[in-house]
Amino acid sequence: MMICVSNNTFVNIDGDEIYINNKKVPDLPHKSSSVNITTINDRVFVNGYEYKDGKWKRTLAALWHLFF
């Protein structure tokens, strides 16, 4: 289980399930053995994807947080 809290955003990863503010969200498009979570200004980035409009999207900002 991994938990990340920032401002008003709460991210919980339990096995293959991801919850943002206690609501289950779709699985990441790409499974990985490691997890990189960043939350900034209520935006959630996980492993190079950004959760936006109810979907995981590969964005430049998400890649930035993954690599830097």
Stockholm file with secondary structure:
# STOCKHOLM 1.0

chainA/1-68         MMICVSNNTFVNIDGDEIYINNKKVPDLPHKSSSVNITTINDRVFVNGYEYKDGKWKRTLAALWHLFF
#=GR chainA/1-68 SS CEEEEETTEEEEEETTEEEETTEEECCCSSCCSSCCEEEETTEEEETTEEEETTEEECCHHHHHHHHC
#=GC SS_cons        CEEEEETTEEEEEETTEEEETTEEECCCSSCCSSCCEEEETTEEEETTEEEETTEEECCHHHHHHHHC
//
